[in-house]
Amino acid sequence: MATMRVPSTGEQERAQALLEMGFDATQALLLATTQPAGSHVDLERLRTMLEGGCDHELALRIVL
């Protein structure tokens, strides 16, 4: 039986910031809880990518 982990407060805050950047709820939660190499996805890097014209789906694929 699969169990679900409840996101931490910090992850919830990151997810909210990602929602405000235009990611959908699933993308935001995935990005907020993903920890490549032991650190979280850099929100400023994502913001820069989006402001530079990268669409949300491509930005998601790049950082994951």
Beta strands, then each sheet from edge to edge (+ up, - down):
end
